[in-house]
Amino acid sequence: MLFLRLDDSHLTLFYKRPGEKTEFPEELSERFPFEHRKLRPSTSLEMNLREIRASHIEFQEKQRMEVLVTSPVTLVPISEFEEEMCEDFYHFSVVGERREHVALRVFYDMLPFSNAVLIFALEENVCQAIEDEFGEEVHYVSALTNVLKSFSEKIHPQHRRRVYLHCCDARLDVIVYEGYQLLLLNSFEIRGHSDVTYYALNVAQNLGLELTQTPFTLCGTEEKCQTVSGELERFVKNVGLLRASAVFNRHPLATIPNAPFDLVNHILTK
């Protein structure tokens, strides 16, 4: 089975053998069929996909694939969800007047642990390029789905509110929980590290969070998170950093350089 993660600047592809558990033996840590590379903007997406697929023989067979979609998302309470309204709701909530000429394929993931439905989308031409290259047995899932599930399970004393900052590529996801309840999920485009601090503090102010008591946890691109952590500590007393290698007890997959946190989390918590 293949796992493909696509964002604005990178492609990541990972192969898991049929029937293989995720408890890989330690000696395989440097022999994973795994590839993470920058998109070449001067080349078509089709060519980028073809090149990354050619990098390992395991990638070249026709097989099932899960695609982690990193596009903006929106949430709907399960009680208000109507499948036939997904596309209209996504266009209204996320797209608005932007990119109306771009055809989108809209998907949704159920989040029963948060009593919500996560709606997301991918450009139709991107879906078509993936399916033309890898076959039609493709399942699309939001890169945030299993991240949210993992966060919902991390209960703090007295079920107090807690903030997670998922920093990935040029986007920040601010996620706020109270116990199991998902209070807020907002995504922002960011240009620099200071943007993360700005949006995090803005959300905290709007929710009336006490900066001396509310824990803030960073995850995502580790180098970026470390830089942001130092800046955020000027304002927030309790700042933590989730490293995939620590979360998953130095599982070999979690120690691969450049392996995206959300992809590692998705594979190891399935």
C-alpha positions as CSV (number, residue, x, y, z in Angstrom):
1,M,0.0,0.0,0.0
2,L,1.2,3.5,-0.8
3,F,0.9,6.7,1.2
4,L,1.2,9.9,-0.8
5,R,1.4,13.4,0.8
6,L,1.2,16.4,-1.4
7,D,1.5,20.0,-0.4
8,D,2.4,23.2,-2.2
9,S,6.2,22.5,-2.2
10,H,6.8,18.8,-1.6
11,L,5.8,15.3,-2.5
12,T,6.3,12.5,0.0
13,L,5.7,8.8,-0.8
14,F,5.9,5.8,1.5
15,Y,5.3,2.1,0.8
16,K,3.9,-0.4,3.3
17,R,4.1,-4.0,2.4
18,P,0.7,-5.9,2.3
19,G,-0.1,-7.4,5.7
20,E,3.0,-5.8,7.3
21,K,2.5,-4.3,10.7
22,T,3.8,-0.9,11.6
23,E,6.2,-2.4,14.2
24,F,9.1,-2.5,11.8
25,P,12.3,-4.1,13.1
26,E,15.0,-1.6,14.0
27,E,17.4,-2.8,11.3
28,L,15.0,-1.6,8.6
29,S,15.3,2.0,9.7
30,E,17.4,3.0,6.7
31,R,15.8,0.8,4.2
32,F,12.2,2.1,4.1
33,P,10.8,2.6,0.6
34,F,10.3,6.3,1.5
35,E,10.9,9.5,-0.6
36,H,10.5,13.1,0.3
37,R,11.4,15.7,-2.4
38,K,10.7,19.2,-3.5
39,L,8.3,19.8,-6.3
40,R,10.0,21.2,-9.4
41,P,7.8,24.1,-10.3
42,S,9.2,24.2,-13.9
43,T,7.9,20.7,-14.4
44,S,4.3,19.4,-14.6
45,L,2.7,17.7,-11.6
46,E,2.4,14.6,-13.8
47,M,6.2,14.5,-14.3
48,N,6.9,15.1,-10.6
49,L,4.7,12.2,-9.8
50,R,6.3,10.0,-12.4
51,E,9.8,10.8,-11.1
52,I,9.0,10.1,-7.5
53,R,7.3,6.9,-8.4
54,A,10.4,5.7,-10.3
55,S,12.6,6.2,-7.3
56,H,11.8,2.8,-5.7
57,I,10.7,-0.4,-7.3
58,E,8.0,-0.8,-4.6
59,F,6.3,2.3,-5.8
60,Q,5.9,1.0,-9.4
61,E,3.2,-1.7,-8.9
62,K,-0.5,-0.8,-9.2
63,Q,-1.8,-0.9,-5.7
64,R,-4.0,0.8,-3.2
65,M,-3.1,4.3,-2.2
66,E,-4.0,6.8,0.5
67,V,-3.4,10.4,-0.3
68,L,-3.0,12.9,2.6
69,V,-4.5,16.2,1.5
70,T,-3.1,19.3,3.1
71,S,-5.6,21.8,1.8
72,P,-7.7,24.1,4.0
73,V,-10.5,22.4,5.9
74,T,-13.8,23.3,7.6
75,L,-15.8,21.6,10.3
76,V,-19.5,20.8,10.6
77,P,-21.2,19.3,13.6
78,I,-22.3,15.8,12.9
79,S,-25.9,16.7,13.8
80,E,-26.0,19.3,11.0
81,F,-24.1,17.4,8.4
82,E,-25.7,16.6,5.0
83,E,-23.6,14.8,2.5
84,E,-25.3,16.3,-0.5
85,M,-24.4,19.8,0.8
86,C,-20.7,19.1,1.2
87,E,-19.5,20.9,-2.0
88,D,-21.7,23.9,-1.5
89,F,-20.7,24.3,2.1
90,Y,-16.9,24.0,1.3
91,H,-17.2,26.6,-1.4
92,F,-19.1,28.9,0.9
93,S,-16.9,28.4,4.0
94,V,-13.4,28.1,2.4
95,V,-13.3,29.1,-1.2
96,G,-15.6,32.1,-1.2
97,E,-14.8,34.3,-4.1
98,R,-11.3,32.9,-4.6
99,R,-10.4,30.5,-7.4
100,E,-14.0,30.0,-8.6
101,H,-12.7,28.9,-11.9
102,V,-10.8,26.0,-10.4
103,A,-12.7,22.7,-10.3
104,L,-12.5,21.0,-6.9
105,R,-13.2,17.5,-5.7
106,V,-14.7,17.7,-2.2
107,F,-14.3,15.0,0.4
108,Y,-15.1,14.6,4.1
109,D,-13.8,12.6,7.1
110,M,-16.0,11.7,10.1
111,L,-14.6,12.7,13.5
112,P,-16.9,10.9,15.9
113,F,-14.5,11.6,18.8
114,S,-15.2,15.3,18.3
115,N,-18.8,15.0,17.1
116,A,-17.8,16.7,13.9
117,V,-17.2,16.2,10.2
118,L,-14.1,17.5,8.5
119,I,-14.6,18.8,5.0
120,F,-11.7,19.3,2.6
121,A,-11.0,19.4,-1.1
122,L,-8.3,18.9,-3.8
123,E,-8.2,20.4,-7.2
124,E,-9.8,18.0,-9.7
125,N,-6.8,18.1,-12.1
126,V,-4.5,17.1,-9.2
127,C,-6.8,14.1,-8.4
128,Q,-6.8,13.1,-12.0
129,A,-3.0,13.3,-12.3
130,I,-2.6,11.1,-9.2
131,E,-5.1,8.5,-10.5
132,D,-3.6,8.5,-14.0
133,E,-0.2,7.8,-12.6
134,F,-1.0,5.4,-9.7
135,G,-4.3,3.9,-10.7
136,E,-7.9,4.5,-9.6
137,E,-7.8,2.7,-6.2
138,V,-7.1,5.9,-4.4
139,H,-8.6,7.0,-1.1
140,Y,-8.3,10.7,0.0
141,V,-8.0,11.7,3.6
142,S,-7.2,15.0,5.3
143,A,-3.8,15.2,6.8
144,L,-5.4,16.6,9.9
145,T,-7.8,13.8,10.6
146,N,-5.6,11.5,12.6
147,V,-3.7,14.4,14.0
148,L,-7.0,15.6,15.5
149,K,-7.8,12.2,16.8
150,S,-4.5,11.9,18.5
151,F,-4.9,15.4,20.1
152,S,-8.4,14.5,21.4
153,E,-7.0,11.6,23.3
154,K,-4.4,13.7,25.2
155,I,-6.5,14.6,28.2
156,H,-4.9,17.0,30.8
157,P,-5.8,17.3,34.5
158,Q,-9.3,18.7,35.1
159,H,-9.9,18.6,31.3
160,R,-8.6,22.1,31.0
161,R,-8.2,23.8,27.7
162,R,-5.1,23.2,25.6
163,V,-3.8,24.6,22.4
164,Y,-2.0,22.7,19.6
165,L,-0.1,24.6,16.9
166,H,0.4,22.4,13.8
167,C,3.2,24.2,11.8
168,C,3.6,22.7,8.4
169,D,5.0,24.3,5.2
170,A,3.4,27.7,4.8
171,R,0.4,27.0,7.0
172,L,-0.5,27.0,10.6
173,D,-3.4,25.0,12.1
174,V,-4.5,26.3,15.5
175,I,-6.5,23.6,17.4
176,V,-8.1,24.1,20.8
177,Y,-9.5,21.3,22.9
178,E,-11.3,21.2,26.3
179,G,-11.2,17.5,27.3
180,Y,-12.4,15.5,24.3
181,Q,-14.3,18.5,23.0
182,L,-12.9,20.3,20.0
183,L,-13.5,24.0,20.6
184,L,-11.8,25.5,17.6
185,L,-9.8,24.7,14.4
186,N,-8.5,27.6,12.4
187,S,-5.9,27.6,9.6
188,F,-3.7,30.5,8.6
189,E,-1.2,31.1,5.8
190,I,2.1,32.1,7.3
191,R,5.2,33.7,5.9
192,G,7.5,33.6,8.9
193,H,7.9,32.3,12.5
194,S,6.5,35.5,14.0
195,D,3.2,34.8,12.2
196,V,2.8,31.7,14.2
197,T,3.1,33.6,17.5
198,Y,0.8,36.3,16.3
199,Y,-2.0,34.0,15.3
200,A,-1.6,31.8,18.4
201,L,-1.9,34.8,20.7
202,N,-4.8,36.3,18.7
203,V,-6.8,33.0,19.1
204,A,-5.9,32.9,22.8
205,Q,-7.1,36.4,23.3
206,N,-10.4,35.8,21.5
207,L,-11.1,32.7,23.6
208,G,-10.0,34.4,26.8
209,L,-7.3,31.8,27.5
210,E,-4.9,32.4,30.4
211,L,-1.4,32.4,29.1
212,T,0.1,31.5,32.4
213,Q,-2.0,28.3,32.7
214,T,-3.0,27.1,29.2
215,P,-0.6,24.6,27.7
216,F,0.5,25.3,24.1
217,T,2.0,22.4,22.2
218,L,3.8,22.7,18.8
219,C,4.1,19.9,16.2
220,G,4.9,19.7,12.5
221,T,8.2,20.8,10.9
222,E,10.6,20.3,13.8
223,E,13.1,23.0,12.8
224,K,10.3,25.5,12.5
225,C,8.7,24.4,15.8
226,Q,11.9,24.8,17.7
227,T,12.3,28.4,16.5
228,V,8.7,29.2,17.2
229,S,8.9,27.6,20.7
230,G,11.6,30.1,21.8
231,E,9.6,33.0,20.5
232,L,6.3,31.8,22.0
233,E,7.9,31.3,25.4
234,R,8.3,35.1,25.8
235,F,4.5,35.2,26.2
236,V,3.3,31.7,27.2
237,K,4.4,29.9,30.3
238,N,3.8,26.3,29.3
239,V,5.1,25.6,25.8
240,G,5.8,22.0,24.6
241,L,7.1,20.4,21.5
242,L,5.8,17.1,20.1
243,R,8.6,15.2,18.3
244,A,7.4,12.2,16.2
245,S,10.5,10.2,17.4
246,A,9.4,10.8,21.1
247,V,5.7,10.3,20.5
248,F,6.2,7.0,18.8
249,N,9.1,5.8,21.0
250,R,11.8,6.2,18.4
251,H,9.9,4.0,15.9
252,P,12.2,3.8,12.8
253,L,9.6,5.6,10.6
254,A,9.5,8.5,13.0
255,T,13.2,9.0,12.9
256,I,13.5,9.4,9.1
257,P,14.7,12.9,8.3
258,N,12.1,15.1,6.7
259,A,9.2,12.7,7.3
260,P,6.2,15.0,7.9
261,F,4.6,14.7,11.4
262,D,1.1,14.3,10.0
263,L,2.1,11.4,7.7
264,V,4.0,9.5,10.4
265,N,1.1,10.0,12.8
266,H,-1.4,8.8,10.1
267,I,0.5,5.6,9.3
268,L,1.4,4.7,12.9
269,T,-2.1,5.3,14.4
270,K,-4.1,3.6,11.7
